[in-house]
């Protein structure tokens, strides 16, 4: 077959007209170098997006009594930011195919200037709660960057490396939560609790740098076309919603706890802003760093197997947190939370690896039955996995909203987060059962959907994903 072409000038930008990462000769010769370059700068933009999205998780630590906002109001602010970021992930995910990965990264990075500038203007005592709510809405654009970045990078890498690549891309973005919290700690320590604007002055030039780097170093993939049919197919596929449910348990936990951890320490354990900030960044940092490891383990052993074990461990860690909350043990509570962050990061990597593997398995079954040709099967797997990622990423992020609203209600009714943590424990147990029942349990193939994979005459419910 002819060697795929490299970047060519078309439609006024950097476009690659042909791209086949499954062709090992092409991949080793030039594909991996192009893919890695795009991965690096995609991570850069997504990282800053996550920092802006989670900015209120830090800024609420600066909001003392002079701001006139109670704990429930602060939990609601971070919930609004989480909600908007989740909802915007669907259009952002499909924007890559419409505008091109490079072009949309430039646009989405530039849009981060809106919330950063708005925060720089309004971050002072006397600002109305409604104004803070409007700015929290704007910060949601930072969370949406994840969907477009993951959809874009998914198209650059072959299936055998998607777990690692998507883990690195997401982990590099997720770590933006820890970095902004660490920056907040340094600002509080160096400038005091009354200087929140220093954080915004740090991030504004970084946003401009991300826009410039995306424009100069990234590429668009011509074969990735806007296809509304793929969105409809993904929305009609049961696996999209099953994986969304599981992703609520992994990523929803990561982002929800990242936003809420500092507030819980302040309101349940009476930590000062500096004491809370000194701890809050550790969990998101470790959870972000291990996300690629979760992807690598999924590449090697199968995403479903890693996800199953991970939900069992998350249930155990949450049990420790419930015990610590009831006994008011700060050390045990903090230790349990850090472990839970690590596990949520591992689960993020393993669940996202499952998505392309599921649609690859379905495509292979359709090719084996003669319903699709080899090339049509590749297109099917790429279209459906990319479209489902946008939906799954959005629904999963809604878990962060649920966590913060549950904690808000728990503090309103009982003055602690114990009730919310018990509910989270139950959710992880259900996720464990769903993972086993759908993706690991062996059952007869009767009534299986078209394209469902079977081994030895018995459906293994995607045991290889």
N, C-alpha and C positions, 0 to 999 in steps of 0.2 A: 504494500500500500504506500502511497506517496507520503513523505514526511509532512506533518502538520506545519503550517506556516507560523512564523513568529509575528510579533506586533506589526501592524500596518496602519498607516494613516487613513482613517475613514471617518466620515461625519465629524471632522474637526477635532478628533481626540485620539488617544492611544487605544486602539482596538486590536484584539487577536481574533483573526477570522476563523481559524480552525484550532480545536483543542481536544485532545484525546489522552488524558492522563493514564488510562488503562493500557495504552501502548507502552510497554516497558522500555523499548529502544528510544522512543521519543522522550519518555520521562527522564531517563538517565542522561540523555544528550543535552536537553535544554529545559524540559518541562519543570523539573524540580527547582531549578534556579529561579524561574519566573514565578512559580507558585510561592516559594519561600520569600521572595521580595515583596509580593503582594500581602503575604501573611504578616510580615513585620510591620508594614505601614497600616494595615487594617487594624492590628492590635493597638497601635499608637492612638489612632482616632477613637476606637472603642473604649480604650482605657480612660481617656479624658471624659468621654461620654458618661461612663459609670461614675466618675468622680462628681460630675455636675448633677447627675441623677440623685446621688446619695448625699448631696451637699447639706440638705436639711437635717440629716442624721447627726451632723456635726454642729451646724449652726444652732440647733435647739439647745446644745450644751452652753452656748453663749447667752441664751435667753433667760436671764434671771427674773426676779420678781418685778423689775421695772418694766418688763415687756407686757405684763398682765395676762400671760397665757398659762393655763393650768396644765397638768400632765396629760389629761384627756385631749386637750386642744393640740398639744405637741404630737401625740400619737396620730391625731387626725391629719395634721400637716404632712407627716411622712407617708401616711396612707394615700393621700391625694397624689403625691408625687409618684408613688408606686403604681397607682391605678392608671394614671395617664401614660406612664411609660409602657405599661402592659398593653393598653389599648392601641397605642401607636405602633406597636411591633408588627401588626398585620400589614398595614400599608407600607411600612418601611421594608418588610421582608420582600414584598412584591415589587418594590421600587427598583431593586437591583436589575431585574429583567427588563424593566421599562426604560431605565436611564443608563444602565451600565454600572458595574461595581465601583469603578474609579470615580465616575461622575457623581454617583449618589454619595459616596464617602465624602467628597468635597462639599456637597450641599449639606449633608447631615452634620458634618463637623462645623461648618460655618454657622449653622442654626444654634449651636451651643453658645454663641455670643449673646443671644437674646436673654436666656435666664441668668447668665453670669453678669451681664450689665445691669439687669433689673435688680438683682440681689445687691450689687454694689451701691445702687441708689437707695433702696428701701431698708437696708439692714441697720436699724437704729430703734431705740425705744420711742414709743409714740406712734409708730406705724400701725395701722389698723389690722385686725386679724384677717379681714377680707382681702386686704392687699397682699398679705403673706400667702393666703390661699391662691390668689391669682399667680403669684410667682412660683408657688409649688407646682401649679399646672405647667408652667413653662419648663421647669426642670425635668419634666417627664420626657422631653425630647432626648435627653441623654440616655435614658433606659431603652429607648427604641433603637438606638444605634446597634445594639446587640443583634437584633433580628437581621438587619441588612448585612452586617459583617459576617455572620454565620452562614447565611444563604450564599454570599459571595465566595467565601473560602471553601465551602462544600463543593462548589463546581470546579475548583482548581486542583483538588487532590483525588488520587485513586482510592477505591474503597478500602484497600488494605492499610491505608495510612490515615483514613478519615478520623478515626478515634483520636489519634495523636494530634492531628492538625486542628480539629475542632476543639480539642482540649486545650491546646496552646492558645488558640484564638480567644476562646471564652475565658480561660484562666487569666490571660494577659489583660482582658477587659475587666473581669471581676476584681482583679487586684487594685483597680482604681478606687474601689470602696475603701480598702485598707489604707491606700496611700493618702486619700483625702482626710481620713480620720487621723493618720499620723501627722499630716500637715496641721490639722486642727490642734493636736496635742502640742506641737512645737510653737504654734502661734499663741496658744493660751499660756504656755510656759514662758515665752519670750516677751510677748506684748501685753498679756493679760486678757481677762475675760471680756473687756470692753472694746476690743479691736477686731471684730469679725471681718471687717472689710479687707484686712490684710490678706485673707485667704483668696478673695476674689481678684485682688491685684496680682496674685501669683498665677492664677489660672487663665486670665485673659490672654497674655502673650503665648501661653502654651496652646490655646485653641487656635490662634493664628498660625502657629508653627505646624500644627496638625493639618490644617487646610493646605498649606504650602507643600508639605511632604507628600500628601495624597495626590496633589496635582502633578508633581514632578516624578513620582516613583511608582504609581499604581497603574493597572491596566483594566480595560473592559474586555469581557469575553463575548464575542459575537454569537457563538452557538447558544448562549443563554437568552432565550426570547421570552418576551412577555406573553403569557398564556393563561387567560382567565379560566380556560377549561381545566388546567392543572389545579387551580384553587378550588374549583367545584369538586373535582375528583377527590382531592385531599380532604375536603370538608365532609364528603360522603363516606369516606373510609373509616371504619371503626377503629383501626389502629391509631389514627390521628388523635382520637379522643381518649383512648386508653393511655397512650404515651403522654398526653396532656395531663391526665390525672396523676401519672407517676412523676412528671416533671414539676408539678405543684409541690410534691413532697421533697424534691431535691433542690431545684433552683428557687422555688418559692420560699423554702426554708432559709436558704443562704441569704437572699436579698431581704426577706422579712426580718430575720434576726440581725442582719447588718444594720438595718435602719433602727431597730428597736433596742438593741443591747445596751447602749449607753443610757437610754431613758429608763430602762428597767433597773440598772445599777443605781441611778440617781434616786429613783422614787421608791424602790423596795429596800435598798441597802444604804440609802442616805450618803451616797458618794458625792463628793464635790465635782464640778466640771473637770478639773484637772485630774482627779483620781479616776473618774469614769473614762476620760479620753486616754489615759495611760494604759487602759486594758482593752478598750473596744476594738482597736485596729488589729489585735493579735489574731482573733478568730477569722475575720475576713481575709487576712494575709495568708494564713495557713490553708484555708479553704480554697483560695485562688491558686496557690502554688501546687496543690495536689490534684487539681482538676485534670491536667494533662496525664497524670499517673492513672487516674480513673479511666481515661480514654485508652491509654496503653494497655492496661489490664483487660479492658473490654476487647481490644484488638486481639489479644492473646487467648483469653479464656471465654470470650463471649460476653456481650453487654448484659444480657438477662441474668446470667449467673452472678456477675459482680453486683448488679443492682439488687438482686435478691438478698445476698449476704449483707449488703450495705443497709438496706431497710431494717434488717434484724438488728444490726448494730446501732442504728439511729434510734430504734425503739428503746434499746438498753440505755443509751446515753440520755434520752429524754426522761427515763425512769429515774436516773441519778439526779437530774435537774429538779424533778418534782419533789424528790426527797429533800434535796438541799433547800428548795424554796419553803417547804413546810418547816424545816428545822432552822431556817434563816442562817444557813452556813454559807458565808460569802466565798470561802475558798473552794468548797465542794461545788457550789453553783458555777463559779467561774471556770473551774476545771471541766465540769460537764459540758458547759457551753462551748469551750474551745474544741473539745472532742467532737461535739455535734457539728460545729463549723467544718472541721476536717472531713467528716463523713458526708456532709452535704456537698462538699467540693468533689469528693470521689464519685458520688452519685450523679452529679452534674455531668461528669465526663462519661460515665458508663451509659446513662440514659440517652445522651445525644448521639453516641456511637450506634445505639440500637436503631435510630430512625433510618439512616441510609441503608443499614443492613436489612431491615424489614422489607423495604421496597426493592432492594436487590434480590432478596429471596423470592418475592412475588414475581419479579421480572423473569428470573430464571425458570420458575415454574411455568410461566406463560410461554417462554421460549421452548421449553421442553415439550409442551403440549402442541406446539406449532401455531399458537395464536399470535405470537410476535416473532419477528426476525431478530437476529442478534443485534443489529443496529437499533431497531425499534425498541428492543428490550432495554438497551442502555439509555435511550432517550426517556423511556417510561420511568426508569429508576431515578434518573436525575431530576425529571420534572416533579415527580410526586414527592421525593424526599425534600427538595427545595421548598415546594409549596407547603408541605406539612410542617417544616421547621418554623415557618412564619407563624402558623397557627399555634403550634405547640409552645413556642417561645412566649407568645402573648398570653396564653392561658396559664402557663407555668408561672409567669411573673405575677399573675393575679393572686398566687399564693402569698406573696409578700403583703398584699393588701389585707388578705384574710388574717394573717398573723398579727398585723398591727391593730386591726379592728378587734380581734379577739383579746389581745392584751389590753386594749383601751377599755373594753367592757369588763374584763376581769378586775382591773384596777378600780373602775367605777363602783363595782358591786362589792368587792371583798378587800380592796386595798393592796392586793398582791397579784402576781401573774400565775399563781398555782393552777387555778381552774383552766386557764388557757393552755398551759403545758400538758395537762391531762388530756385535753382534746387533741393536741398535736400527737401525743403518744398513740392515741387511737387511730389517727389518720395513717401513721407510719405502719401500724399493724395491718391495716386494710391494704396499703400499697404492697406490702410483702405478699399477701395472699393473691392479689391481682397479678403481680409479676409471675408468681409460680403457676397460677391457673392458666394464664394466657400464653406465656412464652416459654414455660419449661415443662409443664405437665404433659405426659404422653396420653393421647386419646385417639380413638378411632376417627378416621377422616370424614365420617358421615356428616353431611350438612356444612362442610367447610366452604369458604368463599372461593370463587374463581381466583386462581393465582396463589392460593395458600400452599406452602411448601409441605411436602410429605417425604418421609424417609422409610424405606422398607415396607411400604404399604400402610404405614401408620403415621398420622400427622404428629409431628413433634412440637407443634405450636411455636415454631421459630426458635428452637433450642440453640441454633447457631448464632443468633443475633446478640 
